[in-house]
Amino acid sequence: MYRHYAIVIHKDSDSDYCVTVPDLPGCITAGDTLEDAQNQAVEAIQCHVEGMLLDGEPIPETKEIAFHQDNPDYADGVWKSITIVLPDISEIRVSRPGRIRKFFQWFSQTTQILR
């Protein structure tokens, strides 16, 4: 299962590429190159979602890039879409509570079953 996140990338002449994930407030990362920044964004999103699940926080729904583009906080940024691969949980049984159960609960509430 896949989930798409809009990211915005900023680059000042004297800095690395900075990546912000508007749908996940506080999820920010950076990279030396544009490609590195995008790769770091994948890891940052996955870690951010895991942290939210550990804290029992709901995971916000993702929005299209167009939804965020008029926000002045993201002016002059380059927009990209990052695809996160969520694990296939169809054959996994969870017998003990914990962070994995929270993840599965969130996953089952936010995905559609395709048959």
N, C-alpha and C positions, 0 to 999 in steps of 0.2 A: 504494500500500500504506500502511496506517495502523498506528500503534503507539500504545497508550494508556498514559499514565503517571499514577499517583496523585500529587497534590500536596497539601500541607497549608499553609494560610495562617494566619499569626498577625498580630495587630494590637494593639499597645499604644496607649494614648491619646496618647502623645507621639512616635509613630514612623510610618513608612510601613508598608504591608502587606508582610510578609516571607514569601517562598515557599520551601519546602524540597521536594526531590524525593527521597523515601525510597529509591527504587530506584537512584538515582545518587548515592552518597555524595559530599558536597562540592558538589553542584549546588544552589546557593542564589541567589535573586534577590529583588528588591523592586520595588514600584511605589507611586505616589502614591495610586492608587485601586484598588479590587478588580479592575476591568477591566484596568487598566494592569498590575497584578501578574500576572494570568493571561496577558496578552500577553507580558510579559517572561519568564514561565516557558517559553513555547514556544521563544523564542529561546535561553534558557539551556540548555534540554534539547538543542536541536540543536547548539549550540556544545560542550556537554559531551561528547556522543556523538562529534562530530568530533575533539575533543581526545583522547579515549580511543583512537580508531582511529589517530590519528597516533602515539600512544605505543605502539601494538601491544597495548593492553589489551583483554580480552574485554568485551563489553557485557553487563551483567547482564540476566537475564530480568525482565520487569515482573510485578508482583503486583497483586492486587485491593486496593482501599482497605481492605477488612475485615481483610486480613492485617496491616496497619500500625496499625490504630486503637487497639490495646491498648498500644502502645509509649508509655511515659511521656514520652519526648522530644517527642511530638507532642500532648500533652494540651492541651485547650482550643483546638485548631486547627479550622479549617473545611476540610473535604475536598472536593476537586474532581478530576475526571478531565480530563486534557489529551490531545488527540489530535494526534499529530505525523504529518505526511504525508511518507512516504519516497518518494524518486523512483522512477519506473518505469524499471527497468534492462534490460528485456527486449530492447531494440534497441540497446544501447550496447556497443561493443567497447572493451576497455581494452588498449592495446598496450604501455604502459610501466608499470613498477611505481611505487608511490607511495601517497599517502593515498587516492586514489580507488579503487585496487585493494583496499586494506584495507577500505574501506567496503563494496565489492561482496561481498567474501568474507564479511564479517560479515552483510550483508543476506541473502545466499543461505543462510546457516546458520540464520538466526533467523526466516525467513518461510516460509509455506506457499504452494504453487502452487495456485491455484484455476482449474479448467477447467470 
